[in-house]
Amino acid sequence: MIWTKKKKVMASLVTVAVLGSVAAFGVFGAFSAETSNDGNEFSAGTVAISDNDAGGFLYQVTNAAPGQSNPANEACINVEYTGTSAAGVHLFTPTSALASAALSPYVNLEITKGTQASPSFKTCTGFTPATTAGDVYDGTLQTFGTDYTDYASGIALTNPSGATSWANGDAVVYRFRATLSASAPNSAQGASTGTHSFTWGAQSVAP
């Protein structure tokens, strides 16, 4: 009887050992493989725009007479896009007072897109219009100051090839002509537009 119990215990131990061996084969005998895709990265592009004015003004006319139009009222500026992302470029004025300035209704502004072999602010020597004079804007300073006050409402400008999307290295020369209207009334004597700014704004666009 005693030997029978011992035999049963031994048989049980053998069974546990066998099962343990089977389990061990299940853990260490699996097949496996992997593949990797490395070097992933996401970076943002840049938007950058500049001009060659070196802090100077396009025009600053004093003591003008009605109908006055002299060469001093003509100035050219080169604007270049240097960002890495494609962008739209708009022209506007951030000077809110321009729309209501006393002389603004009587000053005619003509802005023309063109090319220049050797751009040098603010000379227009060698300037060639892209299409016709005033193709960017031709109207009064009052209208410009009323209609084009920020990027969203600004004049959409085209790059050298005529596309609305600007790329790195695109550059355009703009000729500005400001003239006191020949029909300016007597009440305009001594009036002024006040100092004002022109801004070329760039904003990235979807590719």
Summary of the structure (lengths in Angstrom):
residues: 207
radius of gyration: 37.4
end to end distance: 90.5
largest distance: 137.3
contacts: 519
relative contact order: 0.23
helix: 23%
strand: 26%
